[in-house]
Amino acid sequence: MMEEKRPFFNIQGSISMLPQEERLAVGYERKSMVIGIPKEKILQERRVALVPSAVNHLVLEGNRVLIERGAGLAANFSDIQYSEVGAEIVDSSAAVFKADIIAKIVPPTLEEVEFMKDRSTLISALHIQGQRQEVFRKLISKKITALSYEHIRDKSNTHPVLHSISEIVGSTAVLIGAKYLSDSKWGRGKMLGGFTGINPSNVVILGAGTVGEFAARAAMGFGATVKIFDNSLSKLSNIQHNLQARVFTSIIQEEILLDALISADVVIGTIFPKYGANNLVITEAMVEKMKKGSVIVDVSIDKGGCSETSHETNHDDPVYQIHHVTHYCVPNISSGTPHTSSYALSNYIGPFISELSNAGGLEKILMNDQGVRNGIYIYRGMVVMKEVSEYFGLPFHNLDLLLVSF
């Protein structure tokens, strides 16, 4: 199968791709590196950190890229596609983790950290609440530098990777809602949208962030009537502006929300309780009053969910019903569209590794880019992110002071 053609570009914006002359002028000396892309072992994680076109770019720059056999298969990227652009296909996870830079989707397991060589660099998600202290202690003992891609900010102070994934999740959530709404068992046998002579479907979106915005775009594209709730007036104003359309918006008031839920066909939940289960947005009493065969897609389930009736499911068994309302509560929605989501991640990770190589290492990037520094949680075996330090009770070190001292 031919690989989908995509432009190879840096979505971050805060890392400039300097010409060779300018790199020499500021003291950059290019350094070829060995990059390892392991196969994700976590259940139902189907994405891969680099797509073949990104690997091609890195190889042409003089780097070696090691791909564990089958790493891209779940995302519809074959080993042949990788080998044709210069990647080395290896059978052993241990061999991949001996690379200078490890790029993966989810945080490493303790076994994977054991495989890593000392003083190497890890690029992955952080997902601190699902981690074990032993993993961090092992990273520290091996003097690893670990970077969380979801914490990196660009020049506009936004999170480029999270924004890209959120766009996909928002659109996918509406497609999921449409699928189950039309199902004769789980839904009402009703198509999502608006059709001549037929009342349009009603979609309620909780949360006016990026996920909510792209859910609204998708639902409006179907022709549905959209209502958006959020407790931030500035977010509600921004989403109106970004959508370039007048849609119903409201702060979250119980009576107004209940009225919307009663008539809703699909509910997309992107917000979560900040102060525990007693502050859930949708109560069970509200769900009980919703239409039979309506659908709740709880995008925020990984942070506790937006509904009292939500509990975590998975891609193999994604839905259940309570009070005849179908609930979809899979925490990793973007892994359900692994091909597209892998491009979204690779569009950042690929250029970042390229710039890291061109700069001769990570330190020069860190010295000049606060946005990238925001993503470092362990630097040469020292915890430099307060969130990690406080959560696991590990000593905290100031990264800015460390960079000056090394």
N, C-alpha and C positions, 0 to 999 in steps of 0.2 A: 504494500500500500504506500502511495506517495505521501510524504510528510506535508502537513498543512503549511503553507508559506506564510510567514509572519515577519514583519520588520524587526531587526535586532536593534533595540535602542534602550537607553537608560531612562527608566521612568522616575528615578529618584530626583534628579535635577540638582541635587546639592553636590554631587561629585562630577567635576568637569573632566571630560575626556581630552586631556591635553595632548597637543602634537609633540613629537619627539623633541623638537628644539626647545619647547617650553618646559618639558619635563627636565631636560638637562640644565636649563637655566635655573630651576628651583632646586636642583640637586637630586632629582629622581633618577634612579638607576634601575632599569628593568630587571626583573628577577623571574626566571621560569620556575613554575611550581608544579607539583603533583596534586591533582584534585581528585578526591574520591567521592563517588556517588553510590551509596549503599542502597540495597533493596529494603524498603520499609517493612518492618516485622510486626508493627502494631496492627491489631485486627482492624480490617476495613479501611486502612489508609492506602489509597490507590494512586496517590499523586507521586510525582518524581521531581526532584529539585531542579534539574536541568533538562531541557528538551534538546533534541539532536542539533538544531540550528545553533543553539548557544554553545554546545560542545564544539561544533565546527569552528566557531569564532575563536574559542580559547585554544584549540589545537593549532590553528593557523598562526596564533601569536607565539607559539613555541612551548606551550604547556602540555603536560601529559594529563589525560583524563582517564581514570579507572572507573568502569561501570560494573557493578555486580550483576551477574547474569540474571535477566528477568526483571531488573529494577523498573523498567518503563512499561512492561507488558500490560499491567492493569490500567495504565493511562493510554494504551493503544500506540505505544512506541516500541518497536521491535529491537532486539539486539543487533540485527543487521543494519537498521537505520543508524544506530550509534557507531558500529564498527566502520561503516562506509564513510563517516566524517572524521575518522581517526581515533575514536575511543578504543581503549583496550578492555575487552570483556573478560572479567575474572570470575572464577567460581567460588572464591572464598571471601566471606565477609571480613575475616581478619586481614586479608591482603588490602582490601579497600580502605580499611581504617588506619592503615599505615601511611596514608597520604599526608601531605603538608596541610591541606585544607579538606575538611569534611563538610559537604553540603547535603543536608537532609531536611525532611519536612517536619517530623515530630522530634521531640527531645530524645537524646540517646538513652538506651538502657544501660544498666550497670555493666553488663557483659560487653556491650559495644564500647563503652569507655575503657574497659580493660584492654581492648584491642588497640586503642589509639596510642600513637607514639608520643613521647613527652614533647611539650612545647609546640604542639600543633594547634591549628585553629579550627574551631567548630562553628558552623553557621546552621542554625535551626530555629524552631519555635522554642519558647521557654515553658509555657503552660505550668507555672510554678505550683499551682494547687494539686496537680496530679503527679508531682515529682517526689522522690525519696531523697532524704538527706545524704544517704550513702553515695548517690550518684554525684552530688556536688562535692563531697569530700574526695572522691576519686579524681574528679576533674581538677581539684585543687592540688592534690598530691602529684599529678602528672604535669602541673604547671601549664595547663591548657588555657588558651584564650578563647572564650566562648561569647558568641554574638547572637542576640535574639532579633530575627528579622522583623518581628511584629512591633518592636519598640523603636526601631529606627525612624527618625523624622527627616523630612526634606526641608528646603528653604522656606516653604510656606507653613512650616510647623505642623504638617499633617503626616500621617503614617502611610507611606506610599504602598507598602505591601498589603496592609489591612484594608486600605481603600479599594485596591484592585479586587481583592477577594470579596469584600463586602458588596461590590457591584454584582459579582456573580451570584452570591448568596441571595441577594434581594430578588433578582430576576428568577432564579431557580425556585425560590419559595412560592412564587405565584404559579409557576408551572406545576409544582407539586400540588398546590391547592386545587388547580384546575383538573388535574388528573383524578384526584379522589372525589371531587365534587361530581364529576361525570360518571363515576363508578356506580354500578347498580347495587353493590353490596355496601360499600363504605360511604357513598354519597347519596345524591338525589337523582342521578341520571341527568344532570343538568350541565350544559356547557357554560363555561365562564365567559362572560362578555355581554355585548349588546347586539341584538338582531332586530330587523325591521318588524314592528308590530308586537315585540316581546319585551317585557320589562328587563332592563339590564341587571346583571348580577351586582351584588353589593359586597365590596371588599373593605374591611376595616384593618388599618395598619396602626400598630402601637409602636411608636418611635419614629422620629423624623430625622434620623441620621442617614448615613449613606445606604445602609441596607433598606431602610424604609423608603428612601427616595427611589431606589431602583426597583423596589417592589411596586411602588406607585406607578412608575413609568411602564412597567410590564402590564399591570392591571389595566391602566388607561389604554394601552395599546390593544388590549382585548376588547375594549369598549365598556368596561365595567365602571360602575359608580364607586368612587374612592372616598373614604373618610380617614383622616390621619389624626392621631392623638399623640400628644407629648406634653410634658410639663415645662418645656422650655419654649417661651414665646419667640426667642431669637431663632431657634431651630425651625419652628413652624413658619416663621417669616422667610427663612432661607429656602426651605423646601418649596414654598409657593413661588419664589423667584426662580429657582433652578428648574422647576417643572414648566415654567412659563404658561401656567394655566391656573384658573381659579378652582381649587378643590376645597372640600369641606375640611377645616382644621379646627381643633379644639384642645384646650388643656384637659387633663384627665379629671373629670368630675363624674362621680358614680352614676348619677341619673342620666346624664347625656351619653356616657359610655354604654350603659345598659340598654338604652334605646337603640343605639347603633348595633349592638351585639344581637339583639332580638331579630333584627332584619338582615343580619349578615349571612352571606353564603360562605365566605372565606375570611378568616382572621389571620393576619400575619403578625406575630409577636416578636419584636426586636428589642424590647426593653426588659429589665429584670429588677427584682426588689433590691434596693440598696441596704435595707435594714432588716433583712431576714424574711422568713416565710409569712410573718404577720402583715407584711406590706405588699403582698402579691397584687398585681393589677386586676386580674380577673378571678373572682371568687367562684367556688363551685355553685353557689346559688345563681350566679349569672349564667354559667354554662347550662344549668338546668332549664333556663328560659330560652335558650337558643333553638333554632329550627332543627328538626330531625334531619340528619344527613349533611349538616353544615360541617365545615372543616376548620380546625385550628392548626396552623403551622407554627410551632413554638421554636423560633430560631435561637432564642436566648436560653435554651434548656441547659447548655453547658455552664451557665452562671446561675442556675436555679429556676429558670423558666419564668414566664409571665402569668401563668394560670395555676390555680390551686389544684387543678385536675391533671397537670402535666407530670409525667415521669419519663426518664430517659429511655429511648428505644435505639434501634440500630438499623443499618441498611438492609439486613436480611429480614427483619421483622419490624417494619417502621411504624405501623399504626395500630391503634386500639380505639375503642369507643367507650365513652362515659356519658350517660344521659343521651344516648343516640347521637352524640357529637363526635366526629372522628378527630383524633389527635395524632399529629405527626411530630415526633420529638427526637429526631436524630441530631446529635450534637455537631457532627462534622458534615454539614450539608454539602460543602464544596467538594468533598471527596466523592460525592455522587456524580460529579461531572469532572472526572480527573484529567481528561485531556485539556479542556479549557483552563481549568484551575492550575495545571502544571505550567501552561504558558504564562499565566499571571505571575506566578512565583519566579519562573525562569527569567522573565523580562526584567526583574530586579536583580536576582542572584547572579545571573550571567555577567552583566555589565559590572557589577560590584567586584566580582572576582577578577575580571579583566583589569579594572582600575587598580585593584590591590597588587596585581602582578606588575603592571606598568609603573606603579609607584615604588616598587622594590620592597613591598611589605606593608603591613597594616599600620605600623606606627606613624608613618608620614601622613596617612589619611586621617588618623585619629587626632593628630596635632592640629589639623586644619579644618576639621568638620565636626562641629558639635552634634549634628544630627546623627552621625554614625556613633559617636561616643555614647549617645543615649541608649544604644542597643547593646553595649558591652556589659555583661554581668559578671564575667570572670576575666581578669587580665593577668596573664602569666601566673596563674594559680592563686590570685587574690580576688576576693569578692569585692566588686566595685559598684554594685547596684543595691541600694538600701533595701528595696523590697525583698530581695533574696536574702540579704543579711538578717533582716528582722524575722522573716518567715522561718528560717532554719537555725537562727541563733548562731550565725557564723560571723567572724570578725569582718568589719567593714573597712575598706581602704578608699581614699579619694583618688579617682582616676587621674584628674588633672595634675595632682602632685606626683603620682607615679610616672606619668609621661615626661615630666620635667627631670625626674631623677634618673631615668634609664637613658 
